[in-house]
Amino acid sequence: MKHIIHINQHVIRKNHKTGERAPVITVKNYKENRYGHAVKITGPCVVRYEPDSPLSCGARVWIETEYPVEVEKA
């Protein structure tokens, strides 16, 4: 199953402004979105920069992997 991992800049800005510590890392696959403060990728991955074809969330840089991803929550 393909996983896409990206950092949510909007949450980073909100955390900085409000002092919150909401998770900024999103791990997406075809059936769910998971949020955390750290991830561990258990196999090879690819970092993509697609300025002309961003993800639907607006991300232009992300990590793709077919391997399991462990998400660490706060």
Stockholm file with secondary structure:
# STOCKHOLM 1.0

chainA/1-74         MKHIIHINQHVIRKNHKTGERAPVITVKNYKENRYGHAVKITGPCVVRYEPDSPLSCGARVWIETEYPVEVEKA
#=GR chainA/1-74 SS CCEEEEECHHHHHHHHHHCCCCCCEEEECSSCEEEESEEEECSCCEEEECTTSCCTTCCSEEEEESSCEEEECC
#=GC SS_cons        CCEEEEECHHHHHHHHHHCCCCCCEEEECSSCEEEESEEEECSCCEEEECTTSCCTTCCSEEEEESSCEEEECC
//
